[in-house]
C-alpha cells in the first residue's frame, strides 16, 4: 500500500507516468467516469480549505466514487480530544482512501503509519503540500511542454509558503532548472531550503527584492500570497501583505510566453487586470488540480482503466 506524504515519494519515472495519466484524463474524461464506482474518499480537513478539499471531492466524484469527511477540526472528534491516530483508524473502517490536511507538520505522516488505507497529505502546516506540487508540475508540463531548462521566479512569502518549498524540492530533480527568489528580507526562503536543498544540489538561484528586477528573465512566475495565518504578529502581516502586487504594467516587462501561476486563494497580489492576459494560468492551474488528483486516486487505489 502506497501513501503520498511528499512529492519525493514518487520517482521521476512514477511522476511522469502520473502526469501522463492526468493528461489522458483531461482528454478522455468519459473513459474514467466509472473507474472508482463503489469506492469512498474521506476528506479529513483539520483546517479550512476551498480548492484542495473541493478538488479532491470533485476528482473522486468524476471517477464515479463517493466522498465523506469533515471540513474543520471543530466539526470532528478532534474537538473532543481524539488523536489523529485514532481518527484514521476509524476512518479506515469507512473509506478506501483518505486525504488529510492538518495545521501540524507531520500529522498526515503519523496517520499513514496507523492507517490501513492510502493516505494523501493535503497540506501539513508550513511543511509540505504535495498535491499542489503535482498540480503545479502538470500545469508547467502541459503549458510549457517540459519540466527542464526553465527559469522560475518564486515571489512573495517564501518563508512560510509550503507550496514553494514543495515545488523547489520537486523541480531540482530536473536538469537546467534556475530559480529567482523574490521576497522581502523578512520572508526569504528558509536557510534549510537555501543551503541544504539549493546550494547542496548545485542549483542555480539568485535572491532579489524587486519583482521588476526579475520579470524579463522568467519562463514562469509563481506568485504566492502573504499568509495571515502563519504570522504571530498582526502588525508584521499588515506591513508585508502588499509588498508585491503583479499588475498589467509589470506584465509588460515579461516574456511573451511566460506563464503566471498562483496556488490560490489570491488576496491582492495579482491585480484583476492581469486575469485577461493569455499568460495568466492560475485558473487553468486549478482545473489541472482536479485531473492530477484523479490520477493520484487511481494510482494509489491501483485501479487500472483500459
Secondary structure, DSSP 8 states (H G I E B T S, - for coil): ---BSSGGGS-HHHHHHHHHHHHHHHH-GGGGTTTTTT-EEEEEESS--SHHHHHHHHHHHHTT-EEEEESSGGGSGGGGT--HHHHHHHHHHH-SEEEEEESSTTHHHHHHHH-SSEEEEEEETTTB-HHHHHHHHHHHHHHHS-SSSEEEEEES-TTT-HHHHHHHHHHTTSTTEEEEEE--GGG---HHHIIIIIITTT-EEEEES-GGGTGGG-SEEEE----GGG-S-HHHHHHHTTS--B-HHHHTTS-TT-EEEE-S--SSSB-GGGTTSTTB-HHHHHHHHHHHHHHHHHHHTT----
